[in-house]
């Protein structure tokens, strides 16, 4: 009786059956796991191209590696996922089913487009250097902006005794962009312009001393005014002045004495002299001098050069000269008579004043260049008699006090003899 042949074991791979060899009956079958352990050769990282190339001889593959187990080698798939094609159509379909939304989006790298940056730069107040301004940048992107350098001098060199055209250009730009962020970014231009004005002031001081010996030689820091405005009680919130200015007196820019004043501003430069809004004590002395000895002030005002340069070229008429002087100081003058004086006083117009100043406006071409210091010095010399008169009234010297007393006694004696 014939014995039936033993059935061959069948392994299932991808849904199809195939025959598989069976070991002999004498050998004890060993069970092999379907999940193959990662091979030591596949998990070894690739060497850098800077090292020597690997040997071309490869070790013989084991039977376990050649055997189809039904599971993919995890490490091998991780290494060759980008190079090897899928083994079946099902894997292709699974790869196609993966939507693009599940994939992480790549961030755009690099600088923003020129169009987006230009659109921001073109809007005033929305410059990229201002805090809080957005430039449509992707997350993680940054824009680095170089601070602008100071203007180049061009064909006109910087000199100590001149005002450079770049200083006027800076002041004009400051007028259009009067805010702290703008000046912080354009600090190089500000420092260069301030240095240009300070050196000019030092040279001008020497010229002023030649015209008025009572002016001491002081450094520019004791003569120039700060560019910052006091906005505590001002309706104008702009933080900076749009001009450079300096003042000279017996004590510099501060003190009770009369001052020479120079202001440099595009379209607003001028040279002035006098006492601006004095305190009650000096103001009382000025009104007393006008009431008792008005002829001294009128003599100064009648000077031909003062009438030509500072009083609008008025003719040699005392009443017209006084009227022109009062008109130039009418901004904060009293509307009524001051306390202690009658309204019928012949010098009532002069007594109503609270400022005693005069000056001359200058065009930009009169300030910029080599002729600027000459023109300003000329005006200072014309105004020096006016400063001398004011100082003799407000802060008289000892010799001046004794001469005034003698003159007063002579006037009293003359009045008594007439009686």
C-alpha positions as CSV (number, residue, x, y, z in Angstrom):
1,X,0.0,0.0,0.0
2,X,1.5,3.2,-1.1
3,X,1.9,5.9,1.5
4,X,0.6,9.4,0.6
5,X,3.2,12.0,0.0
6,X,3.5,14.7,2.6
7,X,2.0,18.0,1.6
8,X,4.4,20.8,0.7
9,X,4.2,23.9,2.9
10,X,3.0,27.0,1.1
11,X,4.1,30.5,2.0
12,X,2.0,33.5,1.1
13,X,3.6,36.6,-0.3
14,X,1.6,39.6,-1.6
15,X,-1.5,37.5,-1.9
16,X,0.1,34.8,-4.2
17,X,1.3,31.3,-3.4
18,X,4.6,29.8,-4.3
19,X,6.3,26.5,-3.6
20,X,9.0,26.4,-1.0
21,X,11.7,23.8,-0.4
22,X,11.4,21.8,2.8
23,X,14.4,20.6,4.7
24,X,15.0,16.9,5.0
25,X,13.1,14.9,7.5
26,X,16.2,14.2,9.5
27,X,16.9,17.9,10.1
28,X,15.0,19.7,12.8
29,X,13.3,22.8,11.3
30,X,14.1,26.0,13.0
31,X,11.7,28.8,13.2
32,X,12.7,32.1,11.5
33,X,11.1,35.4,12.4
34,X,9.4,37.1,9.6
35,X,10.7,40.5,10.7
36,X,14.4,40.6,9.9
37,X,16.7,42.4,12.2
38,X,18.4,45.4,10.7
39,X,21.6,44.5,9.0
40,X,24.8,46.0,10.3
41,X,25.9,46.9,6.9
42,X,22.8,48.9,6.0
43,X,22.8,50.9,9.3
44,X,26.3,52.1,8.9
45,X,26.3,55.7,7.9
46,X,27.8,56.7,4.7
47,X,31.4,58.0,4.9
48,X,32.3,61.5,4.0
49,X,33.7,62.0,0.5
50,X,36.8,63.4,2.1
51,X,37.6,59.9,3.4
52,X,38.9,57.1,1.3
53,X,36.5,55.1,-0.9
54,X,35.1,51.9,0.4
55,X,36.3,48.6,-0.9
56,X,34.6,47.3,-4.0
57,X,34.4,43.8,-2.6
58,X,31.1,43.1,-0.8
59,X,30.4,40.4,1.7
60,X,28.1,37.6,0.5
61,X,24.5,38.2,1.5
62,X,23.0,35.7,4.0
63,X,20.1,33.5,3.2
64,X,17.9,35.4,5.5
65,X,18.5,38.6,3.6
66,X,17.7,36.9,0.3
67,X,14.6,35.4,1.6
68,X,11.3,37.3,1.0
69,X,9.7,37.7,4.4
70,X,6.7,39.7,3.6
71,X,7.9,42.7,5.6
72,X,10.0,45.6,4.4
73,X,13.3,46.2,5.9
74,X,12.8,49.4,7.9
75,X,16.4,50.7,7.9
76,X,16.8,49.8,4.2
77,X,13.6,51.6,3.3
78,X,14.7,54.7,5.2
79,X,18.0,54.8,3.3
80,X,16.6,54.1,-0.2
81,X,13.1,55.6,0.1
82,X,14.1,58.4,-2.3
83,X,15.9,56.2,-4.9
84,X,14.0,52.9,-5.1
85,X,10.6,52.7,-6.8
86,X,7.6,51.1,-5.0
87,X,7.4,47.3,-5.3
88,X,3.7,47.1,-6.2
89,X,0.8,49.2,-7.5
90,X,-0.7,49.4,-4.0
91,X,2.3,51.2,-2.7
92,X,2.1,53.6,-5.7
93,X,-1.5,54.3,-4.9
94,X,-0.7,54.9,-1.2
95,X,2.0,57.4,-2.2
96,X,-0.4,59.2,-4.5
97,X,-3.1,59.4,-1.8
98,X,-0.8,61.5,0.4
99,X,-2.1,65.1,0.0
100,X,0.1,68.1,-0.3
101,X,-1.5,69.7,2.7
102,X,0.1,66.9,4.9
103,X,3.5,67.9,3.8
104,X,5.3,70.6,5.7
105,X,5.5,73.8,3.7
106,X,9.0,75.1,2.9
107,X,9.7,78.6,4.2
108,X,10.9,81.1,1.8
109,X,14.4,82.1,2.5
110,X,16.4,85.2,1.4
111,X,15.7,88.8,1.3
112,X,12.2,90.3,0.6
113,X,11.3,91.2,-2.9
114,X,12.4,94.7,-4.0
115,X,8.8,95.6,-4.7
116,X,7.6,95.1,-1.2
117,X,10.6,96.9,0.3
118,X,10.2,99.8,-2.2
119,X,6.5,100.2,-1.4
120,X,7.4,100.6,2.3
121,X,10.2,103.1,1.7
122,X,8.0,105.2,-0.5
123,X,5.6,106.1,2.2
124,X,6.6,108.9,4.6
125,X,6.5,107.8,8.2
126,X,6.6,104.1,7.1
127,X,10.3,103.7,6.5
128,X,11.8,100.4,7.4
129,X,14.0,101.9,10.1
130,X,11.0,103.1,12.1
131,X,10.0,100.9,15.0
132,X,6.9,98.7,14.3
133,X,6.9,99.1,10.5
134,X,6.2,95.8,8.8
135,X,7.9,94.7,5.5
136,X,5.8,91.6,4.7
137,X,8.5,89.2,5.8
138,X,8.0,85.5,6.3
139,X,8.4,84.1,9.8
140,X,12.0,84.1,10.8
141,X,13.2,86.5,8.2
142,X,14.9,89.8,9.1
143,X,16.0,92.9,7.3
144,X,19.3,94.6,8.2
145,X,19.4,98.3,7.3
146,X,22.7,100.2,7.2
147,X,22.6,103.6,8.9
148,X,23.1,106.3,6.3
149,X,26.5,107.9,6.3
150,X,27.1,111.7,6.4
151,X,26.8,113.6,3.1
152,X,30.0,113.8,1.1
153,X,31.5,117.3,0.9
154,X,31.6,117.2,-2.9
155,X,33.7,119.9,-4.6
156,X,33.4,122.3,-1.6
157,X,35.6,121.3,1.3
158,X,34.7,121.9,4.9
159,X,36.5,124.9,6.5
160,X,36.4,126.3,10.0
161,X,35.4,129.8,8.9
162,X,32.5,128.9,6.6
163,X,29.0,127.4,6.7
164,X,29.0,124.4,4.4
165,X,26.0,123.9,2.0
166,X,25.5,120.4,3.5
167,X,24.6,122.0,6.9
168,X,21.8,123.9,5.2
169,X,20.6,120.7,3.5
170,X,20.6,118.8,6.8
171,X,18.5,121.6,8.5
172,X,16.1,121.5,5.5
173,X,15.7,117.7,5.9
174,X,15.2,118.1,9.7
175,X,12.3,120.5,9.0
176,X,10.6,117.8,6.9
177,X,11.3,115.0,9.3
178,X,11.2,116.6,12.7
179,X,11.0,113.4,14.9
180,X,13.4,111.5,17.2
181,X,13.5,108.3,15.1
182,X,14.6,110.2,12.0
183,X,17.4,112.1,13.8
184,X,18.6,108.9,15.4
185,X,19.0,107.3,12.1
186,X,20.7,110.4,10.6
187,X,22.9,111.0,13.5
188,X,26.0,111.1,11.3
189,X,24.6,114.1,9.3
190,X,23.7,115.9,12.5
191,X,27.1,115.5,14.1
192,X,28.8,116.7,10.9
193,X,26.6,119.7,10.6
194,X,26.9,120.6,14.3
195,X,30.7,120.4,14.1
196,X,30.6,122.7,11.0
197,X,28.5,125.3,12.9
198,X,30.7,125.0,16.1
199,X,33.9,125.6,14.2
200,X,32.2,128.6,12.5
201,X,31.2,130.1,15.8
202,X,34.8,129.8,17.2
203,X,36.1,131.7,14.2
204,X,33.3,134.3,14.4
205,X,34.1,134.9,18.1
206,X,37.5,136.2,17.2
207,X,35.9,138.7,14.7
208,X,33.3,139.8,17.2
209,X,36.0,140.5,19.8
210,X,37.6,142.9,17.3
211,X,34.3,144.8,17.1
212,X,33.4,144.7,20.8
213,X,36.2,144.4,23.4
214,X,33.8,143.5,26.2
215,X,33.1,140.1,24.6
216,X,35.3,137.4,26.2
217,X,36.8,134.5,24.3
218,X,34.7,131.5,25.3
219,X,34.4,128.0,23.8
220,X,31.6,127.2,21.5
221,X,29.7,125.1,24.1
222,X,29.2,128.3,26.1
223,X,27.9,130.2,23.1
224,X,25.7,127.8,21.1
225,X,22.2,126.7,21.9
226,X,21.0,123.2,22.0
227,X,18.9,121.9,19.2
228,X,16.2,120.4,21.5
229,X,13.0,122.4,22.0
230,X,11.2,122.9,25.3
231,X,7.8,121.5,24.5
232,X,6.4,121.4,28.0
233,X,4.1,124.4,27.5
234,X,4.1,124.6,23.7
235,X,1.3,123.6,21.3
236,X,4.0,122.5,18.8
237,X,5.1,118.9,19.6
238,X,8.1,118.8,17.3
239,X,11.1,118.0,19.4
240,X,13.9,119.9,17.6
241,X,14.7,123.3,16.4
242,X,15.3,123.6,12.7
243,X,18.2,126.0,13.0
244,X,21.6,126.4,14.6
245,X,22.1,129.5,16.8
246,X,24.6,131.2,19.1
247,X,24.7,134.3,21.3
248,X,27.6,136.4,22.6
249,X,27.6,138.7,25.7
250,X,30.0,139.5,28.5
251,X,29.0,136.2,30.1
252,X,28.4,134.0,27.0
253,X,24.9,133.0,25.9
254,X,23.5,133.4,29.4
255,X,23.5,136.3,31.8
256,X,21.8,139.8,32.3
257,X,23.8,141.6,29.6
258,X,22.7,142.4,26.1
259,X,23.5,139.8,23.5
260,X,24.6,139.5,19.9
261,X,22.6,136.7,18.2
262,X,23.3,134.7,15.1
263,X,20.9,132.2,13.6
264,X,21.6,129.9,10.6
265,X,18.5,128.4,9.0
266,X,17.5,127.8,5.4
267,X,15.4,130.8,4.5
268,X,15.5,132.1,8.0
269,X,19.0,133.2,8.9
270,X,19.5,136.6,10.6
271,X,21.8,138.6,12.9
272,X,20.3,140.3,15.9
273,X,21.2,142.2,19.0
274,X,19.6,143.5,22.2
275,X,17.7,142.3,25.3
276,X,14.8,139.9,24.8
277,X,12.1,139.7,27.4
278,X,14.1,140.9,30.4
279,X,13.1,140.5,34.0
280,X,11.2,143.1,35.9
281,X,14.4,144.7,37.3
282,X,16.3,145.3,34.0
283,X,13.1,146.2,32.2
284,X,12.4,148.9,34.8
285,X,15.9,150.3,34.3
286,X,15.3,150.5,30.6
287,X,12.0,152.4,30.9
288,X,13.5,154.8,33.4
289,X,16.4,155.5,31.0
290,X,13.9,156.1,28.1
291,X,11.7,158.4,30.2
292,X,14.6,160.5,31.5
293,X,17.2,160.4,28.7
294,X,15.4,159.2,25.6
295,X,17.8,161.2,23.4
296,X,20.6,158.6,24.1
297,X,18.6,155.8,22.6
298,X,17.3,157.9,19.8
299,X,20.9,159.0,18.9
300,X,21.8,155.3,18.5
301,X,18.7,154.6,16.4
302,X,19.5,157.5,14.1
303,X,22.8,156.1,13.0
304,X,22.8,155.9,9.2
305,X,24.0,152.2,9.0
306,X,21.5,151.1,11.6
307,X,18.7,152.8,9.7
308,X,19.9,151.2,6.5
309,X,20.5,147.6,7.7
310,X,18.2,147.1,10.7
311,X,15.3,149.6,10.3
312,X,14.3,149.0,6.7
313,X,16.2,151.9,5.3
314,X,14.0,154.5,6.9
315,X,14.9,158.2,6.3
316,X,16.5,160.7,8.6
317,X,13.3,161.3,10.6
318,X,13.3,160.8,14.3
319,X,9.6,159.9,14.6
320,X,9.8,157.5,11.7
321,X,12.9,155.9,13.1
322,X,11.3,155.4,16.5
323,X,8.1,154.0,14.9
324,X,10.2,151.5,12.9
325,X,12.0,150.4,16.0
326,X,8.8,150.0,18.0
327,X,7.2,148.0,15.1
328,X,10.1,145.5,15.1
329,X,9.4,144.9,18.9
330,X,5.6,145.0,18.8
331,X,5.0,141.2,19.3
332,X,4.6,141.3,23.1
333,X,4.5,145.1,23.7
334,X,1.9,146.5,26.2
335,X,-1.3,147.8,24.8
336,X,-1.8,150.3,27.6
337,X,0.7,152.5,29.5
338,X,3.1,150.8,31.9
339,X,2.6,151.2,35.6
340,X,4.0,154.5,36.9
341,X,3.9,156.4,33.6
342,X,1.3,158.6,32.0
343,X,-0.4,157.9,28.7
344,X,0.5,161.4,27.5
345,X,4.3,160.7,27.9
346,X,6.0,161.8,24.6
347,X,8.0,158.5,24.7
348,X,5.0,156.2,25.5
349,X,5.6,154.0,22.4
350,X,9.1,153.2,23.7
351,X,7.9,152.7,27.2
352,X,5.3,150.1,26.2
353,X,8.0,147.8,24.8
354,X,9.1,144.7,26.7
355,X,11.9,143.8,24.2
356,X,14.6,146.1,23.0
357,X,16.1,144.3,20.0
358,X,16.9,144.9,16.3
359,X,18.5,142.8,13.6
360,X,18.8,142.0,9.9
361,X,17.6,138.9,8.0
362,X,20.0,137.2,5.7
363,X,19.6,135.2,2.5
364,X,21.2,131.8,2.3
365,X,23.8,132.9,-0.2
366,X,24.9,135.6,2.4
367,X,25.5,133.0,5.0
368,X,27.0,130.0,3.0
369,X,30.5,130.2,1.7
370,X,33.5,132.4,2.3
371,X,31.6,135.7,2.3
372,X,29.3,134.6,5.2
373,X,31.7,135.4,8.1
374,X,32.5,138.8,6.6
375,X,28.9,139.8,6.2
376,X,28.0,138.7,9.7
377,X,31.0,140.5,11.2
378,X,30.0,143.7,9.4
379,X,26.5,143.6,10.9
380,X,27.9,142.9,14.4
381,X,30.0,146.0,14.1
382,X,27.0,148.1,13.1
383,X,25.0,146.8,16.1
384,X,27.8,147.3,18.7
385,X,26.7,150.9,19.7
386,X,23.2,149.6,20.5
387,X,24.7,146.8,22.7
388,X,26.9,149.3,24.5
389,X,23.9,151.6,25.2
390,X,21.8,148.7,26.7
391,X,24.6,147.4,28.9
392,X,25.2,150.9,30.3
393,X,21.6,151.0,31.3
394,X,21.0,147.5,32.6
395,X,24.5,146.7,34.0
396,X,26.4,150.0,34.3
397,X,30.0,150.1,35.2
398,X,31.3,152.1,38.2
399,X,32.6,154.9,36.0
400,X,29.3,155.0,34.1
401,X,27.4,155.3,37.4
402,X,29.5,158.3,38.5
403,X,29.2,160.1,35.2
404,X,25.4,159.6,35.2
405,X,25.1,161.0,38.7
406,X,27.2,164.1,37.7
407,X,25.0,164.6,34.7
408,X,21.8,164.3,36.8
409,X,23.1,166.9,39.2
410,X,23.9,169.3,36.4
411,X,20.3,168.8,35.0
412,X,18.8,169.6,38.4
413,X,21.0,172.7,38.8
414,X,19.9,173.9,35.4
415,X,16.3,173.3,36.2
416,X,16.6,175.3,39.5
417,X,18.4,178.2,37.7
418,X,15.5,178.4,35.2
419,X,13.0,178.7,38.0
